[in-house]
Each structure stands twice: as structure tokens, then as C-alpha cells.
Amino acid sequence: MKKICHSVLFSLLLLGQSCSINDDFGLEPNDNTLFNLSLDVLNFLAFPYADTFNPSLNQEGFSQAQMSRDLLAIFPGSELVDLDDTFHRSIEAWRFKLKLTDGARLIFYISKELGTIFRIDGTTPPYTYALNAGSDFISLNQAFQAALNVQGGSLRYWRLEIDNQSTWNFFIFIENQQGIWEIRVRAQDASISNTFLVNPPYPNDNDNSADDQVIPAEFLDRTQAMASGEIFHADIDQGLTWETYLETAAGGVLEARFSALNQALEELEGENGSFEYEVNPENGLLSFSTMRDTLSRSTQGSLESWKLEKDPIYANRWIYKFFVRLNNQSKRVYFDALTREIVLNEG
């Protein structure tokens, strides 16, 4: 994910096992036996930053844009450098990656269903920031001190996560002459729950130069030409596709994807919030509202998400893909984006 540099964004951005390397620049817990979680477990436990990320405060659903603002407010001056969807331990989540003013990186996993934080990673030094997750948790500094009292050395990585006993632990990784130690510190009382000595290869994971690319203003302008709202995030996916995320006035989120090779529009997608907005795609394609109304006349049920893309299955035509729920069952309805022809009605 890359640094966003465009005037339209400034106002919003001022509001971001054996031990192995993971894709978050961190170390996985040593014994590789963390079980899957359930929403019932998450509902039962205390959770970090409960004053902000609390199901009782979000009865009408959750917005990626609002959660981005809330995280940036907790860490003033920080920058949102990455945002994606993921599954972690069977929980469907959004993953937010922040860059702090001193270059440190934090990653937050937030349940899409509950809107609560269920994992936090500190992946990149310096680890001099304060992190106080609430009255049910010790501070990060207390966890560091408890771990360093067990093994002296240099802090490499840390994580706050739920163990297999449904207990919050800080997983602290410390490097010294003996190797890399994983120290598990209970987040309620700073007691030590486990200690492991691990010796993985550990390349330089602090090269985050890819995150510092500036998205071309062209893609921001093209996104806002198609839909009204505020762009709250943008990035590049594996160097191939520029992605922009726009929050509409109705609270919906629109994602636009453009080829980094030829600058062509590749896909539009709406997943979150109200769908009471307008999108006028490029390439002379029918508007979203036109196709949404066509869908409502031909299909019963509630719209859960939609996508517009070229599909090789349908002779590389542009296809509107609607995902609908009816009587607790999911169904798919696809339309040609130029003719309104139904090309799939399944479920």
C-alpha cells in the first residue's frame, strides 16, 4: 500500500510452529497450534480499545473509513499505508496497517461481524510508542518489561492475541546471543505463560520502500469522476493494480481497480454500507443505479455486494455481478453492462 499524495485526501488523512517469517514482517507464534476462534469467544472476552471499537456503539454496521479514522485518532500523526480483507483463525476481518511518525508499523485485525479488534501486531521498530489498550489490559511497556526480565536482548516483534485458553497474551520476541526468544506475557496481569527459544533465519524485513510509492493523481481523479464521495485510502496490489477506496455520502464503500501497466479500468466493487449511491463507470457502461433498479425488478432479496468487471467466461464482456440474499440463502445475478441482458441467475 502506498502513500496517498493528493489534495482531496488531506482533510481525511489528518483525522494513519517453528518460528517463521509471516507476511506482516513478523514472527509467527512458536508452537503453531493456535486454534481457530469463534464469534462467541470474541463476544465473551474483553477487547482492546473497547471505548472506540465496541459492538454496542455500532448497531448499524461498520465502515472501513470510520475505522480508519478511529485508528488514526488513537495514534495522532500516523498514516494508513495498507488496508485489506483477510481471514485469521476463521474470523473474517479487515486488516489495517499504520505507519507512525517515527516509522514504526502497527497492524490491527478487526472483525467484520463485531467491529472489534482481535489482534494487534507491532512489526517494525522503534518500539518507543505507548499502547494502552484499555483497563482490562496491561500496557505494552509493562509487557516489554515483563519479557525483558525473563530474557535480556533486543525487541524484534510483538503481538497481542488470544491463546488457546481464550486468554489475551502479548507474544514478545527478543533477540540475544542465544537466538530469538518468544515470551508470552498474560495481558491481564503481566505474568509469564510460556517461553520458547527459536532460531529462524531472519532477513532484513524493515525495507518498506514499496509502501512509499505515491499513487498517480490520475486514478484518484478518475475514481471521483465515476462516483461522489471521499477517497480514504489507495494502494498498489503486487505492483500490478492501483486500488482506490471511496466512501460515499450514504456510507457505502466503492473500490476501483486500475491496471498499473496500461492504466485501464479493471474492476469496480461495492461491499460495505448502503448501496444508495450512483456510479457512472468509464467505457460507456450503464450506471450502477440503472442496473440496481433492473435487479430489483427482476429479483427479490437484499443486495449484499456487487462487482463490475470484464469476464472471460462471457466473451470478455463487462458484467455487473450482484450478490443477493433471500430467505437466508445467497444467490448470484449477472447482467451484461451494456445491454442489461441477464447472463446468470443462480441460487
N, C-alpha and C positions, 0 to 999 in steps of 0.2 A: 504494500500500500504506500502511496506516495504523498508527499507534502502538497497540499492544495494551495495554489497561489493565484487568487483571482478576487477582484474587489467585491463581487457579490457574496463571497463567503466570509468576509472578515467579521461581520457582526455576529454571526452564529458561532464562529470558532472562538471568539473571545468569551463565550459563555462557559483536549486533548488531547522383579525381573532382574536380570542382571542389569546393572545401571547402564542406560543408553541415552544417546542424544535424542531429544524429541524435536518436533518441527517448531516449537516455540523457543528454541535456543536454550532449552533447559535440560535437566536430567529427570528421567522417569524414576518413580519410587523403586527401591532396590529389589523388592521381592516379587514384583509383577503380579500380585494377587489381589489387587483392589477389585472388589465385586462391583457389579452394576448397581446403580442406585434406582430408587423409585420416587415418584412424586409424593407418596405417602411419607417416606423417610424425610424428604426435604421439608414437607409441611410440619413435621413433628419437631424438627430441630430449630434452634436459633440460627440466624443467618447474618452475614456481615452487612453492615450499613443498613440495618433494618429501618432506620428513620426515613430513609430515602427509597430503598428497594423493598417494598412491602406489598404483598398481595392485597391487603385491606385498603391500600391507598390507590389501587389501580383496578377498580372494579370493571372499568370499561375497556380493558385491554392495555397493551403495552406498545410503545412506539420506539423504534430504534433511535430516532432522532432525539426524543426526550431522554432516553437512557444515556445517549452520548453527552448531552448537555449536563445531566446529573453527574456523570463521572468526571467531566472536565471541571465542574464546580468543586468537587471534592479535592482535586489537585490543580489549584489555580496556575495558569500559565502552561499547562500541559497541552499536548497535541494528539488528536486521534490519528493514528497512522495506519490502522488496519481495522476492518470490520468484516466478519464473515459468519456463515452458518456452519454449525458443526453438531455432531453427536458425541457426548462424552459420558461414558458409563451408562449408556442407554437413555440419557436425558437430551432432548433436543434443545439446542442452545444457540444464542448469539455470542460471538467471541469478539471482545473489544480490546484493541492493543493501543496503549497510551505511551507516548514519549514525554518524559518530564523535562523540566527546564535544564537539568544538568545532564541530560542524555540517558538517564535510567529508563528502563522499559517495564511496564506492568501489563498484565493480561487478565481480563475479567471474563468469566463464564457466567452468563445469565440465562436462567431457564425461560424459554419462550412461554411455557404454560403458566408459571407462577410469577415471573418477573423478579425473581430473587437471585442473588449472587450465590453460586455454589462451588466456586473455585477461584482463587487468585494466584497468579504467578508473578514473581519478580525475576526477570530473566537476564537483566543486563545491569552491571554496576554503573555508578556508585550506589551503594545501599545506605545512603545517608538520610533518606526521606523518612517522614513519620507516616505510619499507617496504623490507625486506631479504628478497628472495625466495629466497635460498639462495646457496651458494658458486659456482654457475655463472652468477650474475647480479651486475652492479654494483648498488649501492643506488640508490633513487630520487633521493636527494640528489645522488649523483655524476652521474646522467643530467641533472638540472636544471642543474648547474654546467657540464657539457659543452655543453648547448644555449645557456645564457646567455653562454658565451664566444664563441659564434657570433653571436648576436643578443641585445642587451640589451632589457629590457622587462618586462612583467608576465606571469606564468604564467596561462594561461586554462584549460588542459585537458591531460591526458596519457593515454597508453595504452601498455600493454606487450602486444605482439602479434608473431606470426610473419610475416615478409615473404615475398616470392615466391622468395627464395633459401633458404627454410627456415632463416632466421636470426632469432633474437629481437631486436626493436628496441623502444626507447622512442620513441613518437611524442609529441613535446613541442610544444605550441602556445604561442607567445609573441606578445603584442601590444605594438607600439610605434607611433611616429608614421607609420611606413610601411605599417602594416597588421598582419595576423596572419601569423606565420611558422610553418610546420611544420618542425621539426628532427627528423630521425631519428637516434637515437643507438644504436649497437650495444650490446646488453645484456651482451655478454661482456667488452668492453674499453673502452667509452666513446668509441670512435671515431665520427666523423660519417659516416653512409652517404648522406644526402641532405638537401637544404634546399629549401623552396618558399616563395614569398611568395603569400599568398592574401588576398582582401578580401571575405569574405562578410558579409551582414547578420548581426548578432549581437544578437538581443533579450536581454532580461534572463531568463536561464534559471535563476536562483537562487531563484525563488519555488517552494518546495516545500511550500506550505501544505496541499496535498491529502494529503501524506504524514502530516500530523499529526492527522488525524481519529482519534477513539477509537472502536473497534468497540463497539457496544452489547453489554453483558454477556448479553443475551437469546440472542444467536446462539452464544456460547461455551457457555452452559448447555444449549441445545438440541442442540448437537453432542455434548456429553458425555453427554446423556441417551440418545442413539442408539448410542454406542459408548464402550467403556472405553479410556483412554489419556491422553496429554498433548497438549494443543494447543500447537504450537510456532510457529505463525505465523497471522496473519489479515490481511485487507486488503479493499479495495473495488475492484471492477473497473469502471472508467469511470463511477463514480458510480451504477451500476445494481444491482450484485450484491455482497453481502457474501460473502467466502470464508473458510473456516476450514480449517486443516490439522492433523490429529490423527495422532500416532504411536501405534500400538497396542503392546501388550506383546510381540507377536510380531515387531515391526519393520516392519509394514506401514504405509502412509500412506493415510489417508482424507481426501478433500476434500469438504466440504459447501458448497453454494451456496444462499444465501437472497436473495430479492428485497428490494432496498432500498426498493421502492415499497409493497409490501403485506406484507412480512415472511414470505411463504410459502416453504416449501422448494422449490427448483427442481431440484436435482440432487445426487446422491452419486456419488463416483468413487473407485475404488481402483486405483492404478497400480504401486506400488513395494513390494518386500519380500514377506514371507509373507502369504498370504490366510487363514491360520488364525486368524480373529478373528470376532467377532459384531457385526452391525449390526442394530438394530431401527428401521427407518425410521418416520417420522411417517405420519399419514394411514391407519393400519391396514394398511399394506402388509406382505407376507410378509418374513420376516427374510432377511438375506444368507445365513446358514448353511443355511436351508431351500432356498434357490434354488441355492446352491453344490452341495448334495447332489443336488438334482434334475438339475443339469447333469452331474454325474459319472455318474449312472445312464443318461443319455441320450446322452452324447458322450464319446469318447475324446480324449486330449490333455492338455496342460498349460495352466492358466489363466495368461494374461499380464496382463490387466486387465479391469475391469468398470465398468459405469456404470448408474445408476438415474435415469431421467428421464421426464417426460411427452413423448410423441412424437406430433406431429400426423399423421404417416403412419399411425398406428394409432389413429385416432379420439381422439387426445389422452389415451390411456390411459397409466398408469405402466408402463414397460417396463424389465425387467432386461436389460442388454446385456452379454454375455460374449464376450471375445475370446480365442480358444484357438489354440494352436499344436500341430499334429500332423504328423509326418513332414516337418518343416521347412516346412510350409505353414500359413498363417493362415486361420482360419475364424471366422464370427460366428454366435452362437446367442442369440436373443432370446426372452424369456418374458414373458407378462403377469404383473405383480407382484401381482395379486390371485388369479388362477386357476391359475397355473403353465402355462397354455397356451403351447405353442411357436408363436411368430408368425413366426420366421425361423430357418432352419437352412441356412447358406450356407457353401460352401467345402469 
